[in-house]
Amino acid sequence: MANTLYLDCFSGLSGDMFTAACLDLGLPLPQLELGLAKLGLHGEFHLHSEKAERCGIAGTRFLVHEAHSHSHTHNHSPHSHDHSHAHGRSYRNIEQLLLKSSLDNSIKARSLAIFRRIGEAEAHIHGKMLDEIHFHEVGGIDSIVDIVSACLCLQALDITKVLASPLVDGTGTLTCAHGIFPIPAPATLAILSGIPIRQIDVPHELITPTGAAILAEFAASFAPLYNFQTNKIGYGLGTRDIPGRPNVLRALLGRESATTDGLESDVVVQMETNLDDCSGEILGHLSEKLLQAGALDVAYLPLTMKKNRPGVQLQVIAPESEQTVLAALIFAESSAFGLRVQKIQRLKLQRELVQAKTPWGPVTVKIGRQAGTILQVSPEFESCRLVATASGQPLQAIYDAAKVAASF
């Protein structure tokens, strides 16, 4: 049965804490090990999980040991993340490693998307092209395992939607490959661009670049719980004990409440403004920026304004938590002087991601149901593109085959 995962990031998030929380939800470590074996890095690492406590909260720790140093404990969790080591593995090295692996295409696509977010953030910070980027903080075996593990966990627990709480990070400084920087780390801040974040009085890093990329890729919103039915709770533990604050990621596995007619419901904001003096190029650029910053939908409607001027009405649908960021973006990137904002209720089909078996490999397909009846079948473009590239088949053929396979 499809599940929704809510990440309560009251003490931040790192890659190992995410996997630890999923293990605490009941995912067996041997099942994760079988998935990671498909990376083809045989003998280069081994995994370990253990039960422990943080400020009296019992949960699970997840550790990665690299083969060259059995005493090495993977410490990418908040408050002990060392940014000073330099593995030097490039984005293209990691891309080739994943593409050549025997991982499922959906896991490859999701893992690559996370690494691309990190690579693009690093490229922006250093003023380089993506192909020139050599990872420092996230180029090691441990980070590769973290990211692939996160994708395997979502698949194994049948999670089709991820939600997250509002994000917090600590204060102070950290030492990275390029010197001493304030918290949040440069890569973390760049990856979370457009996502609301606040700092709290904790003198440690709470969100690592890997954790930030997992959140940016998977989380559909960053808001308090709303109409959520919790079936199981897992606790992923970080490395350090922080006085007065459990170093814990709380993961809630369940589903969003459906309406009585079999539809899901939530509350979002609708933001509107009328524009008659912006070029098409500016409007196109604004649309891309708004979607990147967390808007759920952006539309331009034609209308006639004062003095018979043709214009457009900008309509933005977004989570309430993104309202301030998106409003600032609209004022900065357009000629708008004001916005009309209202809360509205959305009714949605119950959504589920499935793996459709085509003659050329599995494709991720989004299914929309009402009261158990399938009403919509939509293959995911990136998954179709990956299979089309690997098989040499036309993209449309992959799309059509996936849609037919998922309809049964």
C-alpha positions in Angstrom: 0.0 0.0 0.0 1.3 3.4 -0.9 2.6 5.6 2.0 3.4 9.2 2.7 6.5 10.0 4.7 6.6 13.1 6.9 10.0 14.2 8.1 10.0 16.1 11.3 13.4 17.9 11.0 13.4 19.6 14.4 17.1 18.8 14.6 17.9 19.1 11.0 18.7 16.2 8.6 21.7 14.3 7.1 21.8 11.4 4.7 22.6 8.8 7.4 19.9 10.1 9.7 17.3 9.6 6.9 18.3 6.0 6.3 18.5 5.4 10.0 14.9 6.6 10.4 13.8 4.3 7.6 15.5 1.4 9.3 13.8 2.3 12.5 10.5 2.2 10.6 11.1 -1.5 9.9 13.2 -1.7 6.8 15.6 -4.7 7.3 19.3 -3.8 6.9 19.9 -7.0 4.8 17.3 -5.7 2.2 19.1 -2.4 2.0 22.5 -4.2 1.6 21.1 -6.3 -1.3 20.0 -3.1 -3.1 23.4 -1.4 -2.5 25.2 -4.4 -3.8 23.9 -3.4 -7.3 26.2 -0.4 -7.1 29.1 -2.7 -8.1 31.4 -1.4 -5.3 32.0 -4.9 -3.9 34.3 -5.0 -0.9 34.7 -1.2 -0.7 32.3 -0.6 2.2 30.1 -2.4 4.7 27.1 -1.3 6.7 26.2 -1.4 10.3 23.1 -0.3 12.3 22.6 -0.2 16.0 20.0 0.9 18.6 21.0 3.9 20.7 19.5 6.9 22.5 19.7 10.7 22.2 18.4 12.7 25.2 16.4 9.7 26.2 14.9 9.1 22.8 15.5 5.5 21.5 16.1 5.0 17.8 18.5 3.7 15.2 21.9 4.7 14.0 23.2 4.0 10.5 26.9 3.7 9.8 29.0 3.2 6.7 32.5 1.7 7.1 34.9 2.1 4.1 37.0 -1.0 3.5 40.3 0.9 3.6 39.7 1.8 7.2 37.5 -0.4 9.4 37.8 2.1 12.2 36.3 4.8 10.0 32.8 5.6 11.1 30.6 7.5 8.7 29.8 10.8 10.4 27.8 12.8 7.9 25.1 13.3 10.5 24.6 16.8 11.8 27.0 18.2 14.4 29.9 16.0 13.4 30.0 16.4 9.6 33.6 17.0 8.5 33.8 19.3 5.5 37.6 19.4 5.3 38.3 16.1 3.5 38.7 16.1 -0.3 37.8 12.9 -2.1 38.0 14.6 -5.5 35.5 12.4 -7.2 33.8 14.3 -10.1 30.2 14.6 -10.9 30.8 12.7 -14.1 32.6 9.9 -12.2 29.6 9.5 -10.0 27.2 9.7 -12.9 29.0 7.0 -14.8 29.2 4.8 -11.6 25.4 5.0 -11.2 24.6 4.5 -14.9 26.9 1.4 -15.2 25.4 -0.1 -12.0 22.7 -2.7 -12.0 20.4 -0.6 -9.9 16.8 -0.2 -11.0 16.3 2.6 -13.5 14.1 4.5 -11.1 16.8 4.4 -8.4 19.4 5.5 -10.9 17.2 8.5 -12.0 16.4 9.5 -8.4 20.0 9.2 -7.2 21.3 11.1 -10.2 18.8 13.9 -9.6 20.0 14.3 -6.0 23.7 14.4 -7.1 22.8 16.9 -9.9 21.3 19.2 -7.3 24.6 19.1 -5.3 26.7 19.4 -8.4 24.8 22.5 -9.7 25.1 24.1 -6.2 28.8 23.5 -6.2 29.2 24.8 -9.7 27.3 28.0 -8.8 29.4 28.5 -5.7 32.7 28.1 -7.6 31.7 29.7 -10.8 32.3 26.5 -12.9 30.5 24.3 -15.2 28.9 21.1 -13.9 31.4 18.9 -15.8 34.2 20.7 -14.0 33.0 20.0 -10.5 35.0 17.6 -8.2 33.1 16.9 -5.0 34.8 17.4 -1.7 32.2 17.0 1.0 30.0 14.5 -0.8 32.4 12.7 -3.1 33.2 9.7 -0.9 31.8 6.2 -0.7 29.8 7.1 2.4 27.9 9.9 0.6 27.2 7.8 -2.4 25.8 5.1 -0.1 23.8 7.7 1.7 22.1 9.0 -1.4 21.4 5.7 -3.1 20.2 4.3 0.3 17.7 7.1 0.6 16.2 6.2 -2.8 16.2 2.5 -2.0 14.4 3.2 1.3 11.6 5.2 -0.4 11.1 2.3 -2.9 11.3 -0.5 -0.2 8.8 1.3 2.1 6.5 2.0 -0.8 6.7 5.8 -0.2 5.1 7.8 -3.0 5.1 11.2 -1.3 7.5 13.0 1.1 6.5 15.9 3.3 8.8 17.9 5.7 8.5 20.2 8.6 9.8 23.8 8.4 13.6 23.7 8.3 16.1 24.8 11.0 19.8 25.0 11.1 22.3 25.9 13.8 24.7 28.8 14.1 28.5 29.2 14.3 31.1 28.1 11.8 32.5 24.9 10.2 35.7 24.0 8.4 35.3 22.9 4.8 37.7 22.2 1.9 37.9 25.9 1.2 38.3 27.3 4.7 36.1 28.4 7.6 32.5 29.3 6.7 29.5 30.2 8.7 26.6 27.8 9.1 24.6 26.9 6.9 27.4 25.5 4.8 27.7 27.1 1.3 26.5 24.1 -0.5 23.6 23.5 1.9 22.4 27.1 1.5 22.6 26.9 -2.3 20.7 23.6 -2.5 18.0 25.0 -0.3 17.6 28.1 -2.3 13.9 29.2 -2.3 13.1 26.9 0.6 12.3 28.7 3.9 14.9 28.0 6.7 15.6 29.6 10.0 18.5 29.4 12.4 18.2 28.4 16.0 20.6 28.9 18.9 22.5 25.6 18.5 26.3 25.9 17.9 26.4 23.0 15.4 25.5 22.3 11.8 22.1 20.6 11.7 21.5 20.2 7.9 24.3 18.7 5.8 24.6 19.1 2.0 23.4 15.5 1.5 20.4 16.0 3.8 19.6 19.3 2.0 19.7 17.6 -1.4 17.4 14.7 -0.3 14.9 17.3 1.1 15.1 19.5 -2.0 14.5 16.5 -4.3 11.8 14.7 -2.5 9.9 17.0 -0.2 6.6 18.3 -1.7 6.2 20.9 1.1 7.8 22.3 4.2 4.9 22.9 6.7 3.4 21.6 9.9 1.3 18.4 9.9 -2.1 18.8 8.3 -4.7 16.0 8.2 -2.0 13.3 8.5 -2.8 9.8 9.7 0.3 8.3 11.3 0.7 4.5 11.2 4.3 4.1 12.3 7.1 6.4 13.8 10.8 5.9 13.3 13.7 7.8 14.9 17.0 8.2 13.0 19.8 9.2 15.4 22.7 11.6 14.6 26.2 11.1 16.1 26.4 13.7 18.9 24.4 14.3 22.0 23.3 17.9 22.1 22.2 19.2 25.5 18.5 19.9 25.6 17.9 18.9 22.0 17.7 15.3 20.8 19.9 14.8 17.8 17.1 12.9 16.1 15.1 12.9 12.8 11.5 11.8 13.5 9.9 10.1 10.5 6.2 9.5 10.4 4.9 6.9 8.0 1.2 7.1 7.1 -1.1 8.9 4.7 -2.8 12.2 4.2 -6.5 12.1 5.1 -8.9 11.7 2.2 -12.2 13.4 1.9 -15.4 11.4 2.1 -15.7 11.1 -1.6 -12.3 9.4 -2.0 -10.3 12.5 -2.8 -7.4 14.0 -0.8 -7.6 17.5 0.4 -5.2 20.2 1.5 -5.0 24.0 1.9 -2.7 26.1 -0.3 -2.4 29.8 -1.2 -3.4 31.4 -4.5 -1.4 34.5 -5.4 -2.5 36.8 -8.2 -1.4 40.0 -9.9 -2.2 41.7 -13.2 0.7 42.7 -15.5 0.6 44.8 -18.7 4.2 45.9 -19.0 6.3 42.7 -18.9 7.8 41.0 -22.0 7.3 37.4 -22.7 10.9 36.7 -22.0 10.6 38.2 -18.5 7.4 36.3 -17.8 9.0 33.0 -18.9 12.0 33.6 -16.7 9.7 34.4 -13.7 7.7 31.2 -14.2 10.8 29.1 -14.1 12.1 30.9 -11.0 8.7 30.5 -9.2 8.6 26.7 -9.9 12.2 26.3 -8.7 11.4 28.2 -5.5 8.5 25.9 -4.5 5.4 27.0 -6.4 3.1 24.1 -7.2 1.7 25.7 -10.4 2.2 28.9 -12.4 -0.1 30.2 -15.0 -0.7 33.3 -17.2 -4.2 34.2 -18.2 -4.9 36.8 -20.9 -7.0 39.8 -20.0 -7.7 43.4 -21.0 -6.6 46.0 -18.5 -7.2 49.8 -18.2 -6.9 51.9 -21.4 -7.6 48.7 -23.3 -4.2 47.4 -22.8 -3.7 43.7 -23.4 -2.2 42.1 -20.3 -1.9 38.8 -18.3 -2.9 37.7 -14.9 -0.2 35.8 -13.1 -1.7 33.0 -10.9 0.6 31.1 -8.5 -0.5 28.1 -6.4 1.8 27.3 -3.6 2.1 25.8 -0.1 1.4 28.5 2.5 4.9 28.1 3.9 6.3 29.4 0.6 4.2 32.5 0.4 6.8 35.0 1.6 9.6 33.7 -0.6 7.4 33.6 -3.7 6.0 37.1 -3.1 9.5 38.5 -2.8 10.4 36.8 -6.0 7.4 38.2 -7.9 8.2 41.8 -6.7 11.9 41.4 -7.6 11.4 39.7 -11.0 8.3 41.5 -12.4 6.7 44.9 -12.5 4.1 44.0 -9.9 3.2 46.5 -7.2 0.9 44.3 -5.3 -0.5 40.8 -4.9 -3.9 39.3 -4.0 -3.5 36.3 -1.8 -6.1 33.9 -0.5 -6.2 30.4 1.1 -8.0 27.8 -1.0 -8.8 24.2 -0.5 -7.5 21.7 -3.1 -9.1 18.4 -3.9 -6.7 15.9 -5.3 -6.7 12.3 -6.7 -4.9 9.9 -4.4 -1.5 9.6 -6.0 0.9 6.7 -6.2 4.2 6.0 -8.0 4.5 2.5 -9.5 7.1 0.7 -11.6 5.6 -0.3 -14.9 7.4 -3.2 -16.7 8.1 -2.4 -20.4 10.0 -4.6 -22.8 13.0 -2.2 -22.4 13.0 -1.9 -18.6 10.8 -0.5 -15.7 9.4 3.0 -15.9 8.1 5.1 -13.0 4.4 6.0 -13.5 2.2 8.3 -11.5 -1.3 6.8 -10.8 -4.2 8.9 -9.8 -7.1 7.2 -8.0 -10.5 8.2 -6.6 -11.9 5.8 -4.0 -9.6 3.0 -5.4 -10.6 3.6 -9.1 -7.7 4.6 -11.4 -8.6 7.8 -13.3 -5.2 9.0 -14.4 -2.0 7.3 -15.6 1.0 9.5 -16.2 4.6 8.1 -16.9 7.3 10.2 -15.4 9.3 12.0 -18.1 12.8 11.5 -16.6 12.3 7.8 -16.0 11.0 7.4 -19.7 14.0 9.4 -20.9 16.5 7.2 -19.0 15.0 4.0 -20.5 14.8 5.5 -24.0 18.5 6.6 -23.8 19.6 3.2 -22.6 17.5 1.2 -25.1 17.8 3.4 -28.1 14.0 3.4 -28.5 11.9 6.5 -29.2 10.8 8.4 -26.1 7.2 8.2 -27.2 7.4 4.4 -27.5 8.6 4.1 -24.0 5.9 6.5 -22.8 3.1 4.6 -24.5 4.4 1.2 -23.3 4.6 2.4 -19.7 1.1 3.8 -19.8 -0.3 0.6 -21.1 1.6 -1.5 -18.6 0.6 0.6 -15.7 -3.1 0.5 -16.6 -3.4 -3.2 -15.8 
